[in-house]
Amino acid sequence: MGIFICPVCGGRLEKSDKSYVCPKNHSFDIARSGYVNLLLSKHLGKTVHGDNKLMVQARKSFLDKGYYSRLRDTLCMTVKKYFKGGVIIDAGCGEGYYTSAVSEAVPQAEIYGVDISKTAVEYAAKKCVKGSFAAASVFHIPLADGSCQMLLTIFAPYCGNEFSRVLSDGGIMIMAIPSENHLWELKQAIYDTPYKNEVRPYELEGFTLVGKRRIRYMISLDSQEDIQSLFSMTPYYYRTGKEQQERLAHLERLQTQADFELLTYRKNK
């Protein structure tokens, strides 16, 4: 039995041929790529509707070239260290780069992924065929209470109440965030007054920090395509003016820091 729940009434969804159906007969078709759209219009933010196709393709191209493979590999090692069986949910799974790697690292796991971008989750369903994927907001995860033993949140919005709800007591949450020097040289190249990332206190209500790992190294980008792909993955993409965009367009090569923190939490009982 799956753990998806109906976004309309909260009833457990059962897979029936090419759709999911709840006891009240709310039905949701499964796309040809394998994901189900459980995103209701009322769950969409006013300004954020997920990454568009060009952004998803740019991120996929960048990640597939291995620039963030050290983070991916460290994530997989951390998952193997703490996973004791059951369900792993990737909350904000994007195109499935990390989800797929985790699925291969712990093949015994039952893998779920949600993302607000239908384009991204379509790629994820194709990349990680073992997993079950849904277009949904991380603030309204369509999974049953306490149904997951591990939750991944990789550069995704943090929603403590929802994450705590879907995790079982003692469940593990693994979070990846940019550290203070992440992409510092990129910001120096395009901004007049760049600033370092603010790393907030690690304490989270309802969770206990049980592990912390910093992953820091230089990456060399040797094409304008890769530089643009990287930039489109960042929050700066949405708030960069024309002048800064032109500076970016003139960069043909760039060395910049990849600086991540991988934080592991246990849900308090």
N, C-alpha and C positions, 0 to 999 in steps of 0.2 A: 504494500500500500504506500502511495506517495504521501508527501507532506504539504503539497500545495493546498491553499485554502481559497475559497471564493472571495474575491475582493468586494463583492456586493453584500453577501450575507454572512460570510465567515465560515460557511460549511466546508467540510472536507471535499476536495475535488477528486473525482475518480476518472482515470483515463479510459475513454471509450472510443475505440477506433481512432479517428483523427481529431478528437476534441477532448476537453476536460469538462465534466459535468458535476454539479453539486446536487445534494438532495432536493433542493428547491428548483432544479432544472435550469439554473443559470449555466449557459454553455459557452465555452471559449475554444475556438478553433486552434489547432496546432499548425503552425506554418510549415511549409515544405522543408525548410532548413532544420526544423525540429523544436523551435521555441514556441511558447504560448504568450500571447499578449494579455497580461492581467493588470494593465495600467488603466486606471479610470481617469477621466478628465479632471475630476476634483482633486486628484493626487498630484497633478502637475503644478509646478511652481509658476508664478506669474512671468518670470523671465528666463527660467532654466528649463529647457525641454530636451536635454541630452545632446550629445555630440552628433553633428551631422555627418553625412557620408564621407565628405572630403576629410574631415578631421579624424574620423575613425580609420580611414585608409592610410592617412599620414602616420598615425600612431602605430598601426599594424606594420607598416613598412619599416619604421624606425626600430621597433622592438624586435622584429624578425631578424634584424641585422646584428643583434646581440649586444647592443650598447648597455642594456640594463641586465645582462645575464648574471652578473654577480649578485644583484639583489634577488633575482629569481632563484638562483641556487641556494642562497642563504635562507630564503623563505621556505624552500622545500626541505632543507635540513631542519629548520625549526618546526615545521609541520610534523615531520617524522619523529622528532623528539617528544612532542606533546600529544600526538594523536593516539588515542586508545581504542578507536573503533567508532562506527556510527556515521553521522552526516556532517559534511563540511559545506557551509554556505559561503560563497564569495559575494559579498554585498557591495555592488558597484563593480561588477566583473569586467566591464568594458568588452573588448573584443576577445577575451579569453586567454590572453598570453600567460598570465600567472595561473589561472584556473586549470588550464590544460597541463601545465608543468606539475602542479600539485596532484592532479589526477594520476599522472604517471608515477609520481613519487610514492603515493600511497594507493595502489590500485584497489585495495580492499574498501576504500571509502566510498560512500554514496555522495556524489557531488551535485550541488545545486548552485545556480548563479542567477542573480538578478541585476538588471541595469535599466535606467530610465530611457536609454537610447535603444530604439528598436533595431537600428542599423548595427550597433555594437553587439547586441545580444544575438543577432542573426549570425554574425561572424563567430561568436563564442560557441554557439550550438554546432556549427560546422567544424570548428577546431577541436572541440572536446565532446566527441560523440557519446561518450559514456554518461555525460552530465545531463541534468534536467534544467532548462533555462526558461526564464520568464522576463518579459519586459515589465518592470515594476520599479517603484520608487523605494529607496532604502529607508525612507520615512514611513512607508506602508508596505512592509515585506509580506508577501502573501504565503507565509509559512505558519504552521501550527505552533502554538506556545510550547516552548521547551523542546522543540523537535530537533535541534542541532547540537552537536557536541563540540563543534569548532566553527568559528566565524572569522573570515578574512575581510579586512577592509584596507585596500591598497590605494592610497591617494584618493579615497572617496569621502564624501561628507560623513561626519560622525553623527550618529543618532543613538545615544546611549539607551534610551527607553526601549526602542525597537530591538536593538542588538541584545539587550538583556532579556527581553521577552522571548525571542526565538531560541536563545541559548538555554540548555539544560543547566541545572545547578552544578557548579564546579566546571562548567564549560570554558573552553579556551578561546580568547579573541586575539588575533595577531593583526597588528596595525603597522602599515608602512607610511611614513611621513617624510617630507623633505627636511633635511637638517639645515643649519644656518648658512652654509656655504654652497648649497645646491645651485648649480648653474651660475655661479658668481661671475665668471669671466664672460658669459653670454650677456648678462645684465650690464656689465661694464662696457661692453661693445656697443650697446644700443641706447643706454640711458645716460643722461647728464649726471644724475645723482642717484646711482643705484643703492639699494639697501639690502641688507642680509635678511634671510628669513627669520621670523620670530618663532622660536620653539617654545611652546606653552608648557606649563607644568605637567608632569606625567600623571598626576593623580586623577582618577576618574571615579565618579560616584558609582558604587555597586560593583567595582572591580578592584582586584589587587594586582599590582605590577609584579610579575614573576621572572621577567627576562628583558634585557635591553641589549641591542647590538647596533653599532654604528658601522655603516659601509661607506667607505670614502675612497674615490680613485678618480683619475683623470680620463676623460674620453676625448678622442680626436675625431672631429667631423671633417671629412675631406670633400664635401660637396655642398652646394647651396641647397640641394634637395633635402639632404639630411638635416641641415640647420633649420630649414623651414619646417620640416616634419617635427623636430624637437620643439620648436617654438610653439607650434600649434597644439602641443600636448599640455602646455602650461597655462595657468590663469592669466599670465601677462598677455596672452593672445587676444583676450576680450577687451583689454584696456590700454592698448598701445596706439599712439597717434601716428599720423601719416609720416612725420619726420623720422620716427623710430623705425617704422616699417621700411623706409627707404634705406636706412643704415643697415638693417638686417639683410635687405636684398643685395647689398654690395659685399656681403661676407661670403667668401668662397671656401675658407678653411677656418676652423675654430677648435681650440683646445679649452675645455671647460671642466669644472669639477662635477662629478656625480657624488652627492653627499646625502645619504639616507639614514634614517633611524628605523629599526625594526623592533617594535615593542610588543611584548607578550603579556597578556592579562588573563587572570582567572576570575570568572564570575563568582562573586560571594554567595554563599549558601544562606 
